[in-house]
Amino acid sequence: MAALLARWADGGDAISAQKLADLYETGVDDPDPARRLPAARLEQAGDLNEAIKVYGEAADLGHVPAMLRLAEVLLATPDRKGTGRFWLERAAERDSAEANLLLGQLLLGEGEAVRAAHHFEVATRGQYRSEDTRQAAALALARLLAAGAPDLPADVPRAVEVLRFSARMPEALNVLADLLLAQPTWTALTVNDAMSARLKAALGGLRSAQRTVIWDHFTRRYPESPRWQPAAADLQTMVDWVRRDAQVGDDQGLYLLAQLTLHGLHGIPASEAVARDFLSRAVAAGSSDASRTLKYLTVPPPTPRVTT
C-alpha cells in the first residue's frame, strides 16, 4: 500500500502524499508492532523525519491538513519551530479553523492580544472545522474579550454575544452564565438567561456548574428572576446533586439539604432534628450560612410582652 501511495504522491497527488505521511508517522503499514509507535517517539525510531518530508511534499502541493499537521510536528521540535510557524501561518491563511485557533493561542502567549482575537474569531467560522474547534475558539475569544489586555480593551457585551451565538459545550455555557451575571446591571431576562445556560452546562456534566446552579436556585440568590423554574425532571436532578454533594461532606450540599429537610421540600420529609444534624455537619465543613441558621434555630424566640 505504501508503495502505491508513494507512486501517486510522486505524481503530485496531495491526498496520497498526506496518507503516505500518516503511514510513516503511525507505522500502521509496518507488520512489526514494535514500529507502530506514537508520533512523539517516532523520531527515535527513525521514521519521523521521513514523515516530515512527505508532509512537506503534501503541504507544497497545497493540502491544508498536511500544512497543519506538519506545523504541529515541527512546533514540537525545538530547532524547527520557525518552520513550523511558517506552515501554521500558511494553513491559517487557507482558512483552517484549527490552524487559526492554534495560531491565536501562540500569539496570545506572545502578548499579541489583538491578533490573537482576530484568529480566534476566524477559527469560529473557518473551514476544516470540527464543533470542538469552533467551541474552543469561541470560548478563547470570549475569555480574551471579557478580560481584556494591554492592547485590547475589555468588552464584556461582545464576549456575551460571541457565546450567545456559539456556546454549546458545558464549559462555554458556564462562562456565558458568569459573563451575564458579571454585567453591572441585571434584569429578570438576564438572570433567566444565565440560569438557563448554567443549568445546560450542569446537565452536560460540568461539576462546578452543578454546584453553582443548585446554590443559586435553592437559596434564591437572584430575586430579580422569580420566574425562572427548571422543568420537573431537571429539578429532581438538582435535588439529587444536593444529596450527592451532602453525601461527600460538601459544606454547600449539607447546608442546602438541611434547608430542604427543614421545610420538607421536593419530596424530602420535613424533620428539624435531621436538618439540625445536616447543619452541624455543614458548620464543621466550614459553612457560615449553616452556622447562622443553626444559631437561629437554637436561640429561643423572645417572650412576647404582656401589657395590661
Buried (B, 14 or more C-beta within 10 A) or exposed (E): EEEEBBEBBEEEBBBBBBBBBBBBBBBEBBEEEEBBBEBEEBBEEEBBEBBBEBBBBBBBBEBBBBBBBBBBBBBEBEEBBEBBBBBBBBBBBBBBBBBBBBBBBBBBEEEBBEBBBBBBBBBBBBEBBEEEBBBBBBBBBBBBBBEBBEEBEEBBEEBBBBBBEBBEBBBBBBBBBBBBBEEEEBEBEBBBBBBBBBBBBBBBEBEEBBBBBBBBBBEEBBEBBEEBEBEEEBBEBBBEBBEBBBEEEBBBBBBBBBBBBBEEEEEBEEEEEBBBBBBBBBBEBEBEBBBEBBEEBEEEEEEEEEEE
